[in-house]
């Protein structure tokens, strides 16, 4: 029979149990924090690669970005996910190049509260277009029902260059309404069914239109 002195008081046992539980909870908390950080980094990296792209999947020139394997059977998963997210069906990059700009040439986010001048030289392709969308990829409703200019509808200068204006209110010449859409996306597409347009390693990048902010309200 154990003596009274050999028995461990209940409060001592409870203290030890509480101490071990505290250590276990601390360990679990550290693991939970670690797993949370990993998930955030993983999701953030995936979002960036799908929404913004990487040098392996995109080509950048100034504010413009093009997904180089768009529409191809061997397109990488991030390119496929990018276009699936917006619900668009792109032309194959072997025949067409589509560039998207979310910022002006100075890196400032495009917004309908500002007016912009878009200047460029007509590409030497069979067909091209310049259109404006909101940042969800939707056309901007306007009374003029005007959403894009193409190589067949834009007014060119005598030297083959063009000037296009993005603004809420009507402007003379080539004007695309932006209404109250908020953030904007400008899309420049070139199409040549007879000649592959993908840039070769030694081929110089063709100049793309500049986007200049004129004024904001």
ChimeraX attribute file (.defattr): number of C-alpha atoms within 10 A of each C-alpha:
attribute: neighborCount
match mode: 1-to-1
recipient: residues
	/A:1	4
	/A:2	6
	/A:3	6
	/A:4	8
	/A:5	7
	/A:6	8
	/A:7	8
	/A:8	9
	/A:9	10
	/A:10	8
	/A:11	9
	/A:12	10
	/A:13	11
	/A:14	11
	/A:15	11
	/A:16	11
	/A:17	12
	/A:18	12
	/A:19	12
	/A:20	12
	/A:21	12
	/A:22	12
	/A:23	12
	/A:24	12
	/A:25	12
	/A:26	12
	/A:27	12
	/A:28	12
	/A:29	12
	/A:30	12
	/A:31	12
	/A:32	12
	/A:33	12
	/A:34	12
	/A:35	12
	/A:36	12
	/A:37	12
	/A:38	12
	/A:39	12
	/A:40	12
	/A:41	12
	/A:42	12
	/A:43	12
	/A:44	12
	/A:45	13
	/A:46	14
	/A:47	15
	/A:48	13
	/A:49	19
	/A:50	20
	/A:51	16
	/A:52	15
	/A:53	21
	/A:54	14
	/A:55	11
	/A:56	10
	/A:57	19
	/A:58	17
	/A:59	16
	/A:60	17
	/A:61	15
	/A:62	16
	/A:63	21
	/A:64	22
	/A:65	19
	/A:66	21
	/A:67	27
	/A:68	24
	/A:69	21
	/A:70	25
	/A:71	19
	/A:72	15
	/A:73	9
	/A:74	9
	/A:75	16
	/A:76	13
	/A:77	11
	/A:78	20
	/A:79	22
	/A:80	19
	/A:81	15
	/A:82	19
	/A:83	17
	/A:84	12
	/A:85	12
	/A:86	12
	/A:87	10
	/A:88	10
	/A:89	11
	/A:90	14
	/A:91	16
	/A:92	18
	/A:93	20
	/A:94	19
	/A:95	16
	/A:96	24
	/A:97	24
	/A:98	22
	/A:99	22
	/A:100	19
	/A:101	23
	/A:102	21
	/A:103	21
	/A:104	21
	/A:105	19
	/A:106	12
	/A:107	12
	/A:108	12
	/A:109	14
	/A:110	24
	/A:111	24
	/A:112	20
	/A:113	17
	/A:114	16
	/A:115	20
	/A:116	22
	/A:117	19
	/A:118	20
	/A:119	16
	/A:120	16
	/A:121	17
	/A:122	19
	/A:123	18
	/A:124	11
	/A:125	15
	/A:126	12
	/A:127	16
	/A:128	20
	/A:129	17
	/A:130	22
	/A:131	18
	/A:132	24
	/A:133	20
	/A:134	20
	/A:135	16
	/A:136	12
	/A:137	15
	/A:138	13
	/A:139	18
	/A:140	18
	/A:141	15
	/A:142	14
	/A:143	7
	/A:144	9
	/A:145	11
	/A:146	16
	/A:147	17
	/A:148	20
	/A:149	19
	/A:150	15
	/A:151	16
	/A:152	9
	/A:153	10
	/A:154	18
	/A:155	16
	/A:156	17
	/A:157	11
	/A:158	7
	/A:159	8
	/A:160	11
	/A:161	14
	/A:162	18
	/A:163	18
	/A:164	23
	/A:165	23
	/A:166	27
	/A:167	23
	/A:168	18
	/A:169	11
	/A:170	14
	/A:171	13
	/A:172	7
	/A:173	13
	/A:174	19
	/A:175	21
	/A:176	26
	/A:177	25
	/A:178	29
	/A:179	16
	/A:180	15
	/A:181	19
	/A:182	13
	/A:183	17
	/A:184	22
	/A:185	20
	/A:186	24
	/A:187	20
	/A:188	22
	/A:189	18
	/A:190	20
	/A:191	23
	/A:192	16
	/A:193	12
	/A:194	9
	/A:195	12
	/A:196	15
	/A:197	16
	/A:198	14
	/A:199	14
	/A:200	9
	/A:201	7
	/A:202	6
	/A:203	8
	/A:204	8
	/A:205	12
	/A:206	11
	/A:207	12
	/A:208	18
	/A:209	24
	/A:210	18
	/A:211	25
	/A:212	17
	/A:213	19
	/A:214	12
	/A:215	11
	/A:216	11
	/A:217	6
